[in-house]
Amino acid sequence: MEIAAIIFVVFLIAVAGITFFLLKRAVKMAMRAAIVALILMIAVVGGLSLWWFGTTATSNKQPATTNKSR
């Protein structure tokens, strides 16, 4: 799950950067900064929750046995 958390954060950082540059002419700087800060906050919280609550433990359950009919 650590890899998923890292990929999630990197993806949302890229989205925040693209959003910042796409809104360059349409929105004032303060609004762009607020939108990017919101995206980055979601990235950090989501990444930390994936990292913290994700599990890498493998199951101790034995694989199902297959019985041949003949």
ABEGO torsion letter per residue (X at the ends): XAAAAAAAAAAAAAAAAAAAAAAAAABBAAAAAAAAAAAAAAAAAAAAAAAAABBABBBABBBBBBBBAX
